[in-house]
Amino acid sequence: MAEPDPQDSLDAATQATRSLQGLSTELTARVPQLLEAMRSIGTGLELHSTLDRICATAAELAHARYAAIGVVDESGDGLSDFITHGVSEEVARAIGRRPDGHRGLLGALIHDPDPVRLADLAEDPRSAGFPPGHPPMRTFLGVPIRVQGEIFGNLYLTEKEGGGEFSDYDLHMVRVLATEAGIAIGNARLYEAARQRERWIDGSVAVTTALLSGGDADDALSVVAEQARHLADSAAGIVLLPTGDGGLEIVAVSADDPSSSLGVIIPARSSVVAKLLAGEAVFIDDSATDSRMVTRLAGLFGPSMLLPLQSGGRVLGALATPRARGARPFSRTERTLATQFASQAALALMMAEAQRDRERLAVYEDRDRIARDLHDLVIQRLFATGMMLESAQRRSVVPEVRTGVGRAVDELDVTIQEIRTAIFALQQEPAEAPSGLRTRVLREINMAAVPLGFKPSHRFLGAVDALVGELTGKNLVAALREALSNAFRHAGASVIDVVVDATATLPDGRAAVRLSVADDGVGIPEGGRRSGLRNLARRAESLGGASWFGPGVGEDGGGTTVVWEAPL
């Protein structure tokens, strides 16, 4: 927080003293009121409240009904803000848009910032009249406000109480007040700038912390969009990433209605895209009217900042912070801070990406070690155990022992196959690894082969792993286990055929996956227990499918075929 400059205060007091020398006792009597006014406007450091206090204090000091401060914009050609005193909210709504300083007396005072005192506004050739709903104003007093030698804006007073004109005394008092106001505004602006920088720094820290916490990549982009919207005081925060054809796609949005913006693509033909991908920032005064903005979203917004997300010469994407139509434009300071924020966010994104790559590499290395251990140690021991059991089986003369040992050896063979499947999955990239359903179906078939004494045949139709969802896949595996268990315990089958068809269709036309387990066993006896079949039906119906049974693959249709299907 900046302290008032003692030299500025001394200069103001000196100017006030020189202005008061030789004036009447009336003016001298008003000095305490002036000093109190100067003290009043010097309290507090929030800029807008400081401007409000200056308006109110000036109106009271000069006995004016209305007061206003027009803040000159960065270009020096118009007004960026207009603060009023004495105008009610109802009247302000009736007036509508506030003056922009491009014409009329207010515009003239921007380019010729000297004190103006008028007995009748309407008679001045620079006056452009009042808009509908504006209260009548006749007498006028205008004084420039300078901050550190530069024009900040103008203080306007109208409608002297009692119907008279503003006097020389009023002019002297307001000029002194304007000098003190310049000091107060300078301090408030320094304080506001410090607070603004602090907010943007805190926002950058929040983004960096969120990105490096190891969260999902989409969540990281959403954090960038949310923080940018909050810090820029914009209607939306938007993150865009490059597309394959050279455009930019909206992938993260923080707005009142984000769904309407997600997925929108700015085509490569846009000059804005070319500049952003080249690492250049683009600032738009009005998105709705700028010909460079070619998407349907442009008509919803006014001033916009479009900033490249770049770090180390690499452009990751872009960040947009559009404000609502009619909102104030972004200041030079806001543009600088936003550009720095975008660079920091890009660096954090790159660091987060590098961190995820390191973690992924550590996982791969660990998986590779586990796969080697399984292959070199576990499988070799299982082989040795199997050979020992086979040797014991040959020496045994007890049939029951030979049979039991044979089954144990078969169990070991199935286990070895399962471990090899796991090793294969561990040695693949996650995107290449089996999604699970085909592997789980084969696992169930291999496990059933041991008690059955033979391995059921199997077929897969269609892209089983790609089409069947996780929930449907779990229920399908459970249904297969139930069907194979029934075939082993009740059917006495010598042949079992398993088909998983991901190209099936339900009676209502919906795409479906269908499991068929056919055997040549004894079939389902009349009046027998059917709890397993009821379980299959319940699983299918819970997913919107069905289950039934029919003739098997034995001679003359002997045996049973169990069918289970569910929509994809």
N, C-alpha and C positions, 0 to 999 in steps of 0.2 A: 504494500500500500504506500503510495507516494505522499510525502509531506508537502504542504504548501510551500512554495518558494518565497523566502523572506523578502527577496529583492522585488518580486512581483507585488507583494503586499505593500512594500514601501513606495513603489512607483504609483500604486493606486491611491495611497493616502496623499502623496505629493500632488498628484493630478487633482484630487478632490479639493485639497487646500487651495491650490492656485485658482480653481474654478470658482471657489466661494469668496475669494478676496474681492472686496469692493462691492459686493452684492448687498441687497437690502436685509433688514432685520427679519423680514418674513422668511427668507431663505435660511438665514442663520438659525432661526427657531426650528426649522425642519431638519437640522443636522442630526439631532438624536434619533429621529425617525429613520434617517438615512443609514446611520451607523447600525441601528437595530436590523434594518433590512439587509445590510451587508453581512451581519453576523448570521442572520437566518439562512441565507442562501449558501453560506459556507459550511453548514452542517450536513453530514451524510455524504456518502461516496457513490451511491447508485446513480447512474447517469440520468435515466429517465425521470426519477423522482427529483433529481437536482433541477432539471429543466422545468418540471411542474412548479417547484418552489420559486424559481426565478420569475415565472409568469405571474404567479399569485402575488409575490412581493412587489414586482414592478407595478401591477395594477393598483395595489393598495397605496404605494408610494406616490403615484401620479394621479390618483383618484380617477382611474379609468374603469369603464365597465367591462371591456374586453381586453385580453392580452394574448399574444401568441409568439412562439419562437419558430422560425423557419430554419431548419438545419440544411446547409448547403451540401450537396452530394459531392462525391470524390472528383467528378469531372468538372465541377464548378459551374455547370450550366443549369442546374435545377435544384430542387429540394428533395432530400431523401427522407425527411421526417417533418411533421408539422404538429407542434404541441400547442394546445389552446387552453385558455382560462375564461370562464364566464359563459361558455357555450354549452348548453345542456346536451345530454345524450340524444334527446328527441330532435333537437334542432340539428345536431351533427348528422343524424340519420337522414333528416330531410334535405340537408345540403348535399349529401352523398360523398363523392370522391373529394379528397382534400386537395388543395392547390399543389401543383408540381413545380411552380416557379418558372415555367417556360414563357410566360407572357404576363401582361399587366404590370401593375406597380411593384408587386413582389418580385417579378422577374427582373425589372429594372434595377431594384435595389441590390440584387445579387451581383450585377456587373458594375454598379456604381455605389459601393458600400459607404455612403456618407449619411449623416443624420438628415432626416426629412421630417418637417412639421407642416401639416396642412390644416386649413380651416374647413375645407370641404373636399373629400376624396373625389367626388364626381367631377369637380372642376379641373382636376389634374389631367393633362393630356396622356399620361402614361397609364391611367386607370382603364381597366377592361370591363368594369361593371361586376355585379355579383350574380351568382347562379340562383335559380329558383329555390326558395326556402331559406335563403340567407337573411339574417337579421339586418335591419338598416344600420349603416355606419356612416358618420359624416366626418368628425374630427379624427386626425391621424397623427401618430408620432412613431417614427421608425429610427432605430439606432443599431449599428452593426455590433456584433459580438466577436472579438478577436481572441484567439487562443494561441499563445506563444507566437504572436505576430501574424498569424494567418486567420483569414475570415472563417469562423465557424458557422455563422448564420446571422440572422437579424432578429431583433426584438421589436415587436409591433404592439402599439397601444392604440385603441380606438374608443370613441365615445366618452369624452371628458364628462364627469358627473356635473350636473347643474346646467348642462347645455352650453358651456363656454368652450373656449379653445385651450389647447395645451400651451402653457406659458414657457418663458425662458427658464424659469425656475424648474419646471418639470423636465425640460430638456437637459439642464445641468445635472439634476438628480439622477435621471435615467442613464446618462452617459457614465457617471461615476458607478452606478449600479452595474452597468454593462461590463465595465472594467473588472469589477469584483466577480461578476458572473463568469467572465472568461477564465479567471484563476480557478474558480470552483469547478467549471466544466473541464478544464485541463486535468485537474486532480481526479475528477470522476472518470474521465476517459482513460487515464493511466491505470486506475483501479480496475475499470471494466476490462481493459486489455489484459491485465495480469490474471484476472479471474477467468477470462476466456482461454488464455494459454493454459492455465491450470486444468480447466475442464478437458481440453483436447489432450493434454498429457495424461490425465487420469484415464481418459477413454482409450488411448493407445496402450496403456498398461493393462487395462481390463481385457482388451483384445488379445494382447500377447499372452496373458495368463490363461485365457480361455483356450487359445489355440494350442498352447504347449501342455495342456492338461491331459492330452491323449484322447480327446473326444472324437466323434465322427466328423469326417471332412465336411459334410453338408451342414452340420451344426456349427462348425467353425465359420463357414461363409455367412450363416445367419447372424452370428455374433457380430461380424464386421458390418453387415447391413444395419443391424439394430443400433449399434453404437454410432455409426455415421449419421443416421437419421436424428438421433437425440442430440448429438453435438452440433450439427449444422442447423438445427431447428427447421428441418425440412419436412415436407409432407410424406416423403418416403426415403428409404435407404435401399439401394439396389446394387447387387453384385452381378456382373456379367462375365462369362468365360468364353473364350474363342470357340467357334464351331469349325467343323471340318472344311467348310467352303469359304472360310475367311471372314465370316460374320461374327457377331457377338450375341450370345443367348443369355437371357435373364435366368439365373439359377437360384438366387436367394433374394427375398424381398422382406422388408419391414415396412408395413403400411396398414392402413385400416382395412383394406381388401387386397391382401397379397395374391390370392388365387387368380385374379384377373390379369396379373402381370407375369406370373411364372410361365416360362416357356416361350415368351415372346422373343423373336430374333430380329436384331438389327442387321439388315443385309450388308454384304461386303461393299455394295455400290455406294453406301453412305460415306460422305467425306469425313464424318465424325468418327466412324470406325477406323478409317485409315490413320487418322491422327492419333487415336487412342492406342492402336497397336504399334504405332511408331514411338510411343512413349510421351506424347504431347497431351497436355490438359486442354479441355474445351469448356469455355464458359458461355452460357446461353442467357441472354436477357429475357427472352420470352419463348418458351418451348412451343407454345401453341401457334406462333406466327413465324418461327424460324424455318426456312425452307430446308435446312439441313436435317431437321428432325422428321423422319419418314415413317415412324410407327404410329399406330392408332393411339398409343398412350400419350403422345406429345400434346394433344389438345387438352389434356387434363391439368397440365402444369404450366408454371410461369418461369421464373429464374431457375436455372439449373447449373450444377457443376458436374462435369464428367471427367473423372480423373483416372489415369492409368495406374493399375496395381503393378508396379515394377520395382525390381530390386536387383542390383548387380547386372544391369543391362538386360534383364529378362522380364518381359511383360507377361504376367500371369492372367490378366483380365482387366476389368475396369470397375470403377465405383461411381455410381450416380446418386446425387442428392438433390432432387427437384423440389422446389417450393410450390405452393398453391398459386393459382392465377391471381394476379394483383398483389402478391406479397412483395415485400421489399427485396431489392437485389442483394446479392452477396457482396460484402465489403472486401476491400483489398486484403485486410487482415484475415478475414474468414477464408478467402481463397488460399492464402499462404498456409494457414494452419491446416486446412483440409488436404492440401497437397502433401504436407508433411505427414499427416495421419495416414493417407493412402500408401505412402512409401513405407511407413512403419508397419502397416497391416500386411503389405506384400512381403516384407522381410519376415514377419511372424509366420505367415503362411508357408514360406519357403523353409523356415526352421522347423515348423510342425511337420511338413512333408518329409524333411530329412530325418526327423526323430522317428516318424512312423516307419521310414525305410530301415532305420537301424533296428527298431524293435522287430520288424518283419524278418530282417536278416538273422537276428538272434533266434527267432522261432524256427526258421529254416535250418539253422545250424543244429539246434536242439533236436529237431525232427530227424535230421540226417544221422545224428549220433544214436538216437533211439532205434532207427531202422537198422543201423550197423550192428548194434547190440542184439537186436532181435534175430538178425540173420546169423551172426557169428557165434552167438552164445545159446540163445533159447532154442532155436531150431536144431542146432547140432546136438544139444542135450536130449531133445525130444526124439531125434533120430536114434541116438544111442539107447534111449529107454525102449523105443520100439523094437530095436534089434535084440535087446536083452529079453523082452517079452516073447518075441518070436522063437528065440532059442529055448526059453522055458516051455513054450507051447509044444515044441517038437519032442522035448524030453518027457512031457507029462503023458501018463497012460490013462488018466481019468477023463472021460469024454466031457463032463461038465466043466472041468478046469480048462480043457483045450478050447471049448466054446467061449467061456468067459474071457480068457486071455485074448482070443481072436477079436472079440468085440472091443476090448480095451485098445488093441492095436489099431482097429478101425477108427476109434475115437481119436487116437493120437494123429492119424493121417488127416482127419477132418480139421483138427486143431492146427496142424502144420499149414494146411491150405488157408485157414483163416488168418494166420499170422502172416503168410505171404501176401495175402490181399491187403492187410494193414500196412505192410512194408511198402507195397506198391503205392498206396494212397499217401503215405508219409513222404515219399520221394517225388511226388508231383506238386506242381504249383496249385494253390487253392482253387484257381479258376479251372484247372484241368482235372482236379480230383473228382471221383465219382460223387454224384449228389447224394447217393445212399440207397435209393429204392432198389435198383438192380442188384447192388451188392447185398442188401438185406434179404432179398428174395433168394439169391443163390445161397446165402448162409442158412436160411431155413431149410432149403432143399438138401444141402450137405448134412445138416444136423439130423434131418429125418432119415437119411440114408443108413445111419448106423442101426437104429432099431428095426428098420424095414428089411435090412439085408441087401438092399439094392438102391441105386440112385435114381430117383424119378427123372424123367426127361423134362425138358423145359424149352419154352420159346418166348421171345419178347417181340411184340409188334409195335412199331411206332417209337417216338422219342420218349421213352418211359421216364427217364431222369429229368428231362426238361419240362414235360407237360404235367406230371402228377405233382400236386402240392404236398407240403409236409404233412398236414393233417390227414388227407386222403391216403397218403403213402403209409402212415402209421397204422391206419385201420385196415388197409389192404394186407400188410404183413401179418397183422393179428388174425385176419380171416384165413390167410394161407396156413398159418400155424394150426388153427382150429381144424381146417379141412384135412391137412396131413395127419394130424393126431387122430381124427376119426377114421381115416383110411388105415392107419396102423392098428388101432385098438379094435375096430369092429369089422372092417371089410375083408381082411385076409387077402389083400390084393397082391398080385405079382407084377402088375404094370400100373404105373401112375404117370399121367401126363399133365404138366403145369403150363398154362398159357397166360401171359399178362399182355393184354391188348389195349394200348393207349389210343387206338384209332376207332374205338367203338362209339356207338350213338345210342342214346336213350330213346324210348318211344316218342317223347315229345320233341325230339330233334337235337337235344343238347349233346355236346361232345362228352365222352365218358371214358373211363378206364374200366376194363372188364377182366376179372380173374376167373379162370376155369380150372378146376382140379378134377380130372377124370380118372377112374380106376376100373379094373376088371374084377372087383371083389364080389361079395355076396349080395350087395345092394342093401337098401334100407328096409328092414322087415316091417310088416304091418304091425302097428301098436307098439313099436319100439320107442325108446327114449330119443327125444329129438331136441334136447336142451342146447346142444352145440349148434344145430341149424337155426334155432331161434336166436342165439347170440349173433350169428352171422347176419340174420335179417335185421336185427336191431341196429347193428353197426352201419349197415348200408342205408337204412331208412333215416338214421340221424343225419346223414350227409345228403339226403334227397335221392338216394338210389334204391336198389332192391336186391334180393337174393332168393334163389330157388334151386331146385335139384331136378335131375332128369336121368335118362338112361346113361350107362357107362360105356366103356370101350371094349368090354368083353364080348364073347360070342353071343350073337342074337341080342345085343344091347345089354349084356350082363354088366353088373357093377353100377356105379353111381357117378354122375357128373354134377359137381357143386359149382354154381355160378354166382359170383358176387360182383356188383357193379356200382359205381358212384360217379356223379358228374365231375368233370375237371374244373 
